Amino acid sequence: MSVTIEKIVFPSHSEKAAGTADELNNDEENKEEISHVTIQTAYEQHLLEDGKGSATIASYTGDIKGFLQWMEEKKLSFDGKLTRLSITSYRKHLQEGNYRINTINKKINSLHSFNHFLMAAGYCQELVVHPKRDKIKVAHGSEAEVTVFSEAELETILFHLENKDHVSLRDKY
């Protein structure tokens, strides 16, 4: 089975410079908006042709939409190329936003898939999302919730250990 990805055309700098100032502002806003929608649609089609399930497609495209909205909020233009700085800054933004580690790592996976799509479509020349480097590491076995003793419980345990009638010297150390 072969997959054909149509190249998405973004306006060139010369096309943007050709209009008047008012036309440029209006066209630039519309083209930027259209390009985000167009690229998201093409990415969604790519995932569908790749055999991804509907839940995976919804998750990946939602994550990419969130990333592109964050780029807009930061006044960063997106022309189809990802940068290391944008990826690491976005990860930091997610961490500061108190997203759970699993959620952040899922978004990194989505960006990794998106990076591969952009490379296949000819917009990005290099892989800038590296899951092994970009995912937040979790110590093995620490995925479960940890129970912490209260001060009173800790004090009870310590006093129990101090009582020679309850604990032999062998059990104490």
Backbone as JSON, one array per atom type, in Angstrom:
{
  "sequence": "MSVTIEKIVFPSHSEKAAGTADELNNDEENKEEISHVTIQTAYEQHLLEDGKGSATIASYTGDIKGFLQWMEEKKLSFDGKLTRLSITSYRKHLQEGNYRINTINKKINSLHSFNHFLMAAGYCQELVVHPKRDKIKVAHGSEAEVTVFSEAELETILFHLENKDHVSLRDKY",
  "N": [[0.85, -1.19, 0.0], [0.62, 2.15, -0.89], [1.23, 5.47, 0.19], [0.18, 8.65, -0.51], [1.12, 11.9, -0.07], [-0.12, 15.02, -0.3], [1.49, 18.04, -1.07], [1.32, 20.85, 0.96], [0.61, 24.16, 0.25], [2.15, 27.0, 1.31], [1.95, 30.55, 1.69], [4.43, 32.4, -0.02], [7.2, 34.54, 0.9], [7.53, 36.53, -1.02], [5.03, 36.6, -2.25], [3.53, 37.58, -0.14], [4.63, 40.1, 0.13], [3.76, 41.36, -2.15], [1.2, 42.58, -2.05], [-0.83, 45.49, -0.96], [-0.42, 47.39, 2.1], [-2.77, 47.17, 3.69], [-4.07, 45.02, 2.38], [-2.14, 43.1, 2.77], [-2.14, 42.74, 5.57], [-4.77, 41.74, 5.97], [-4.81, 39.51, 4.19], [-2.62, 38.06, 5.16], [-3.43, 37.3, 7.74], [-5.65, 35.69, 7.07], [-4.42, 33.71, 5.45], [-2.63, 32.58, 7.26], [-4.41, 31.51, 9.09], [-5.83, 29.75, 7.42], [-3.75, 28.08, 6.62], [-3.1, 26.73, 8.99], [-5.46, 25.3, 9.44], [-5.54, 23.86, 7.07], [-3.16, 22.35, 7.18], [-3.65, 20.86, 9.47], [-5.84, 19.36, 8.63], [-4.67, 17.91, 6.52], [-2.8, 16.44, 8.0], [-4.49, 14.94, 9.6], [-5.71, 13.38, 7.62], [-3.46, 11.98, 6.75], [-2.9, 10.44, 9.04], [-5.2, 8.87, 9.09], [-4.93, 7.45, 6.67], [-2.71, 6.06, 7.38], [-3.69, 4.16, 8.98], [-4.45, 4.63, 11.6], [-6.49, 4.61, 14.55], [-9.74, 6.07, 15.27], [-9.85, 7.3, 17.79], [-7.14, 7.71, 18.35], [-6.45, 9.42, 16.25], [-8.08, 11.64, 16.87], [-6.93, 12.33, 19.33], [-4.2, 12.89, 18.64], [-4.51, 14.97, 16.7], [-5.84, 16.86, 18.25], [-3.85, 17.43, 20.14], [-1.93, 18.59, 18.46], [-3.33, 20.79, 17.53], [-3.54, 22.21, 19.93], [-0.81, 22.77, 20.34], [-0.27, 24.43, 18.11], [-1.98, 26.55, 18.69], [-0.77, 27.48, 21.01], [1.6, 28.35, 19.88], [0.62, 30.51, 18.37], [-0.3, 32.16, 20.47], [2.13, 32.86, 21.55], [3.02, 34.49, 19.62], [4.42, 33.36, 17.54], [5.26, 32.42, 14.31], [4.08, 29.8, 12.17], [5.35, 27.93, 9.73], [5.35, 25.41, 8.77], [7.63, 24.28, 9.62], [9.28, 22.81, 12.35], [10.98, 23.69, 15.36], [13.73, 23.05, 17.6], [13.76, 24.76, 19.79], [11.08, 25.63, 19.94], [9.81, 23.24, 20.6], [11.0, 22.47, 23.07], [10.34, 24.7, 24.59], [7.56, 24.56, 24.56], [7.16, 22.17, 25.93], [8.12, 22.96, 28.43], [6.23, 24.91, 29.02], [3.96, 23.28, 29.3], [4.71, 21.8, 31.56], [4.87, 23.82, 33.48], [2.24, 24.48, 33.5], [1.14, 22.6, 35.06], [0.44, 20.11, 33.96], [-0.12, 16.61, 33.86], [2.47, 14.14, 33.99], [2.17, 11.93, 32.26], [0.37, 13.0, 30.41], [1.86, 15.09, 29.27], [3.91, 13.59, 28.08], [2.4, 12.14, 26.23], [1.61, 14.2, 24.54], [4.11, 14.88, 23.52], [4.63, 12.57, 22.05], [2.65, 12.89, 20.1], [3.57, 15.22, 18.83], [5.95, 14.19, 17.83], [5.02, 12.36, 15.92], [3.75, 14.23, 14.26], [5.97, 15.7, 13.43], [7.27, 13.77, 11.85], [5.34, 13.55, 9.83], [5.45, 16.18, 8.74], [8.03, 16.12, 7.7], [7.79, 14.1, 5.76], [6.02, 15.37, 4.07], [7.58, 17.35, 3.12], [8.16, 19.78, 4.39], [9.63, 20.09, 6.69], [12.97, 19.52, 7.33], [14.43, 18.07, 9.11], [14.46, 15.86, 11.94], [13.17, 17.03, 14.82], [11.9, 16.49, 17.15], [12.51, 14.41, 19.71], [11.62, 11.67, 21.25], [12.95, 10.11, 23.29], [14.63, 11.97, 24.43], [12.96, 14.15, 24.91], [10.68, 13.38, 26.34], [9.37, 13.27, 29.66], [11.07, 11.72, 32.15], [10.18, 8.94, 34.15], [10.75, 7.39, 37.15], [11.31, 3.91, 37.29], [8.73, 1.93, 38.49], [7.66, 3.91, 40.02], [5.29, 4.8, 39.13], [2.87, 4.39, 40.35], [0.56, 5.7, 42.82], [1.84, 7.28, 45.72], [1.75, 6.58, 49.15], [1.77, 8.63, 51.91], [2.87, 8.92, 55.22], [1.19, 10.47, 57.95], [2.16, 13.01, 60.36], [1.4, 12.16, 62.92], [0.99, 9.4, 62.53], [3.58, 8.62, 61.81], [4.94, 9.25, 64.15], [3.75, 7.41, 65.92], [4.68, 4.98, 64.85], [7.46, 5.28, 65.22], [7.62, 5.46, 68.05], [6.7, 2.94, 68.65], [8.79, 1.38, 67.68], [10.74, 2.1, 69.52], [9.95, 0.9, 71.85], [10.99, -1.66, 73.78], [9.7, -3.97, 74.46], [8.09, -4.63, 72.38], [9.66, -4.78, 70.08], [12.43, -6.58, 69.04], [16.01, -6.38, 69.34], [17.2, -7.38, 67.05], [15.21, -6.97, 65.07], [15.08, -4.26, 65.04], [17.26, -3.06, 63.76]],
  "CA": [[0.0, 0.0, 0.0], [1.41, 3.38, -0.93], [0.55, 6.64, 0.75], [0.56, 9.88, -1.19], [0.85, 13.09, 0.73], [-0.06, 16.22, -1.12], [2.22, 19.13, -0.44], [0.49, 21.99, 1.33], [1.29, 25.36, -0.22], [2.11, 28.15, 2.19], [2.31, 31.74, 0.92], [5.85, 32.75, 0.05], [7.45, 35.9, 1.36], [7.33, 37.45, -2.14], [3.59, 36.75, -2.42], [3.05, 38.45, 0.93], [5.13, 41.46, -0.1], [3.18, 41.92, -3.37], [-0.02, 43.34, -1.79], [-0.7, 46.73, -0.21], [-0.31, 47.14, 3.53], [-4.05, 46.66, 4.18], [-4.28, 43.69, 1.82], [-1.16, 42.22, 3.4], [-2.61, 42.39, 6.9], [-5.94, 40.88, 5.86], [-4.43, 38.25, 3.57], [-1.7, 37.33, 6.03], [-4.22, 36.68, 8.8], [-6.44, 34.61, 6.49], [-3.54, 32.63, 5.01], [-2.1, 31.91, 8.44], [-5.51, 30.71, 9.63], [-6.1, 28.68, 6.47], [-2.65, 27.13, 6.62], [-3.23, 25.88, 10.18], [-6.58, 24.39, 9.21], [-5.14, 22.98, 5.97], [-2.15, 21.4, 7.63], [-4.3, 19.94, 10.42], [-6.65, 18.45, 7.83], [-3.75, 17.0, 5.82], [-2.23, 15.55, 9.01], [-5.56, 14.01, 9.96], [-5.83, 12.46, 6.48], [-2.26, 11.15, 6.81], [-3.1, 9.47, 10.13], [-6.26, 7.96, 8.64], [-4.34, 6.57, 5.65], [-1.71, 5.24, 8.07], [-4.42, 3.12, 9.7], [-4.67, 4.97, 13.01], [-7.88, 4.57, 14.98], [-10.38, 7.38, 15.4], [-9.46, 7.9, 19.07], [-5.75, 8.16, 18.19], [-6.48, 10.59, 15.37], [-8.64, 12.75, 17.64], [-5.95, 12.7, 20.33], [-3.04, 13.51, 17.99], [-4.87, 16.25, 16.1], [-6.13, 17.78, 19.36], [-2.57, 17.85, 20.7], [-1.28, 19.49, 17.49], [-4.1, 22.03, 17.57], [-3.1, 22.9, 21.15], [0.55, 23.26, 20.1], [-0.35, 25.55, 17.17], [-2.6, 27.67, 19.42], [0.28, 28.0, 21.89], [2.52, 29.11, 19.01], [-0.05, 31.78, 18.07], [-0.28, 32.96, 21.69], [3.51, 33.34, 21.72], [3.28, 35.31, 18.44], [5.39, 32.64, 16.71], [4.62, 31.97, 13.07], [4.32, 28.41, 11.84], [5.39, 27.78, 8.28], [5.53, 24.0, 8.46], [8.89, 23.82, 10.2], [9.37, 22.78, 13.8], [12.32, 23.97, 15.87], [14.01, 22.5, 18.93], [13.36, 25.76, 20.77], [9.62, 25.62, 20.12], [9.43, 21.99, 21.27], [11.41, 22.51, 24.48], [9.55, 25.76, 25.24], [6.2, 24.05, 24.73], [7.22, 21.19, 27.02], [8.24, 23.74, 29.68], [4.9, 25.52, 29.22], [3.07, 22.22, 29.82], [5.14, 21.49, 32.92], [4.48, 24.94, 34.34], [0.77, 24.46, 33.55], [0.77, 21.49, 35.94], [-0.08, 18.94, 33.26], [0.43, 15.36, 34.38], [3.61, 13.65, 33.21], [1.66, 11.09, 31.17], [-0.24, 13.89, 29.41], [2.96, 15.76, 28.57], [4.58, 12.58, 27.24], [1.49, 11.85, 25.12], [1.71, 15.33, 23.61], [5.41, 14.74, 22.86], [4.42, 11.53, 21.04], [1.87, 13.5, 19.02], [4.48, 16.11, 18.1], [6.9, 13.33, 17.12], [4.29, 11.9, 14.73], [3.55, 15.41, 13.41], [7.28, 15.99, 12.87], [7.46, 12.81, 10.75], [4.42, 13.96, 8.75], [5.99, 17.38, 8.09], [9.2, 15.7, 6.92], [7.3, 13.36, 4.59], [5.36, 16.34, 3.2], [8.61, 18.23, 2.58], [8.24, 21.08, 5.05], [10.64, 20.04, 7.73], [14.07, 18.71, 6.79], [15.08, 17.29, 10.15], [13.67, 15.41, 13.08], [13.49, 17.89, 15.96], [11.25, 15.93, 18.33], [13.17, 13.16, 20.07], [10.93, 11.2, 22.45], [13.84, 9.68, 24.38], [15.19, 13.16, 25.06], [11.93, 15.14, 25.24], [9.71, 12.89, 27.32], [9.76, 13.39, 31.05], [11.36, 10.39, 32.65], [9.54, 8.53, 35.39], [11.51, 6.28, 37.73], [10.62, 2.64, 37.17], [8.05, 1.52, 39.72], [7.09, 5.06, 40.73], [4.08, 5.24, 38.42], [1.73, 4.29, 41.26], [0.45, 6.76, 43.81], [2.61, 7.01, 46.93], [1.06, 6.91, 50.39], [2.67, 9.3, 52.85], [2.38, 8.89, 56.59], [1.01, 11.76, 58.63], [3.08, 13.19, 61.49], [0.92, 11.33, 64.02], [1.28, 8.0, 62.2], [5.03, 8.44, 61.89], [5.31, 9.26, 65.57], [3.31, 6.13, 66.48], [5.62, 3.95, 64.38], [8.75, 5.49, 65.88], [7.49, 5.08, 69.46], [6.57, 1.48, 68.67], [10.15, 0.84, 67.52], [11.51, 2.39, 70.71], [9.47, 0.05, 72.93], [11.76, -2.9, 73.74], [8.8, -5.1, 74.64], [7.44, -4.92, 71.08], [10.63, -4.99, 68.99], [13.72, -7.08, 69.5], [17.16, -5.68, 68.8], [17.41, -7.89, 65.69], [14.23, -6.35, 64.19], [15.21, -2.81, 65.06], [18.3, -2.59, 62.84]],
  "C": [[0.88, 1.23, 0.0], [0.56, 4.54, -0.44], [1.07, 7.86, 0.03], [0.16, 11.05, -0.32], [0.97, 14.29, -0.19], [0.65, 17.31, -0.36], [1.28, 20.3, -0.21], [1.26, 23.24, 0.95], [1.06, 26.49, 0.76], [2.48, 29.37, 1.37], [3.79, 32.06, 1.1], [6.0, 34.19, 0.51], [7.22, 36.9, 0.23], [5.85, 37.66, -2.41], [3.02, 37.69, -1.37], [3.44, 39.9, 0.67], [4.45, 42.12, -1.28], [1.97, 42.81, -3.1], [0.25, 44.66, -1.08], [-0.66, 46.39, 1.27], [-1.61, 46.58, 4.1], [-4.32, 45.25, 3.68], [-3.37, 42.68, 2.52], [-1.64, 41.79, 4.77], [-3.8, 41.44, 6.84], [-5.57, 39.52, 5.29], [-3.56, 37.41, 4.48], [-2.46, 36.62, 7.14], [-5.01, 35.5, 8.25], [-5.57, 33.44, 6.07], [-2.98, 31.86, 6.19], [-3.16, 30.99, 9.03], [-5.79, 29.52, 8.73], [-4.99, 27.65, 6.52], [-2.7, 26.21, 7.83], [-4.32, 24.85, 9.97], [-6.19, 23.38, 8.13], [-4.14, 21.93, 6.44], [-2.73, 20.41, 8.62], [-5.14, 18.91, 9.67], [-5.78, 17.44, 7.1], [-3.14, 16.0, 6.79], [-3.26, 14.51, 9.42], [-5.74, 12.96, 8.87], [-4.65, 11.48, 6.46], [-2.42, 10.06, 7.87], [-4.14, 8.42, 9.75], [-5.7, 6.96, 7.63], [-3.29, 5.64, 6.26], [-2.37, 4.16, 8.93], [-4.63, 3.39, 11.18], [-6.16, 4.95, 13.31], [-8.44, 5.97, 15.2], [-10.0, 8.07, 16.71], [-8.03, 8.44, 19.0], [-5.7, 9.41, 17.34], [-7.0, 11.81, 16.12], [-7.63, 13.25, 18.68], [-4.77, 13.44, 19.71], [-3.39, 14.89, 17.42], [-5.23, 17.29, 17.17], [-4.85, 18.31, 19.98], [-1.87, 18.84, 19.77], [-2.02, 20.83, 17.45], [-3.7, 22.86, 18.79], [-1.71, 23.5, 20.98], [0.51, 24.49, 19.18], [-1.0, 26.77, 17.81], [-1.58, 28.3, 20.36], [1.27, 28.83, 21.08], [1.91, 30.48, 18.68], [-0.03, 32.7, 19.28], [1.09, 33.58, 21.93], [3.94, 34.24, 20.56], [4.4, 34.7, 17.57], [4.67, 32.15, 15.46], [4.98, 30.51, 12.83], [4.22, 28.26, 10.34], [5.61, 26.33, 7.86], [6.82, 23.43, 9.02], [8.8, 23.87, 11.72], [10.8, 23.08, 14.2], [12.48, 23.33, 17.24], [13.52, 23.46, 20.01], [11.85, 25.73, 21.01], [9.17, 24.36, 20.86], [9.79, 22.05, 22.75], [10.63, 23.59, 25.24], [8.12, 25.29, 25.5], [6.15, 23.03, 25.87], [7.31, 21.91, 28.37], [6.91, 24.39, 30.03], [3.92, 24.5, 29.82], [3.42, 21.87, 31.26], [4.7, 22.58, 33.89], [2.96, 25.03, 34.48], [0.24, 23.3, 34.37], [0.05, 20.35, 35.21], [0.58, 17.71, 33.86], [1.54, 14.87, 33.44], [3.14, 12.8, 32.03], [1.05, 11.93, 30.05], [0.84, 14.59, 28.59], [3.64, 14.78, 27.62], [3.72, 12.18, 26.05], [1.56, 12.95, 24.08], [3.04, 15.31, 22.86], [5.31, 13.68, 21.76], [3.66, 12.08, 19.84], [2.75, 14.41, 18.18], [5.51, 15.32, 17.31], [6.26, 12.82, 15.82], [4.09, 13.05, 13.74], [4.85, 15.79, 12.72], [7.57, 15.06, 11.68], [6.57, 13.16, 9.55], [4.97, 15.16, 8.0], [7.22, 17.06, 7.25], [8.76, 14.99, 5.64], [6.65, 14.31, 3.58], [6.34, 17.36, 2.63], [8.75, 19.58, 3.24], [9.36, 21.16, 6.07], [11.73, 19.1, 7.24], [14.7, 17.8, 7.83], [14.1, 16.91, 11.25], [14.09, 16.23, 14.29], [12.84, 17.42, 17.25], [11.86, 14.56, 18.58], [12.54, 12.64, 21.36], [11.85, 10.77, 23.59], [14.41, 10.88, 25.14], [14.09, 14.09, 25.6], [10.91, 14.67, 26.27], [10.27, 13.08, 28.73], [9.92, 11.98, 31.6], [10.69, 10.16, 34.0], [10.34, 7.33, 35.9], [10.67, 5.01, 37.67], [10.01, 2.25, 38.53], [7.4, 2.68, 40.46], [5.82, 5.58, 40.06], [2.87, 5.26, 39.34], [1.73, 5.46, 42.24], [1.16, 6.35, 45.09], [1.79, 7.45, 48.13], [2.09, 7.5, 51.36], [2.04, 9.26, 54.24], [2.22, 10.31, 57.13], [2.02, 11.83, 59.77], [2.69, 12.27, 62.65], [1.22, 9.86, 63.76], [2.77, 7.7, 62.31], [5.5, 8.38, 63.34], [4.92, 7.94, 66.24], [4.27, 5.01, 66.09], [6.96, 4.08, 65.1], [8.69, 5.11, 67.36], [7.36, 3.56, 69.6], [7.96, 0.84, 68.56], [11.01, 1.06, 68.76], [11.13, 1.49, 71.89], [10.14, -1.33, 72.81], [10.88, -4.13, 73.92], [8.2, -5.54, 73.31], [8.44, -5.32, 70.0], [11.92, -5.48, 69.58], [14.82, -6.3, 68.82], [17.43, -6.1, 67.34], [16.47, -7.21, 64.7], [14.41, -4.85, 64.06], [16.2, -2.31, 64.01], [18.32, -3.49, 61.66]]
}
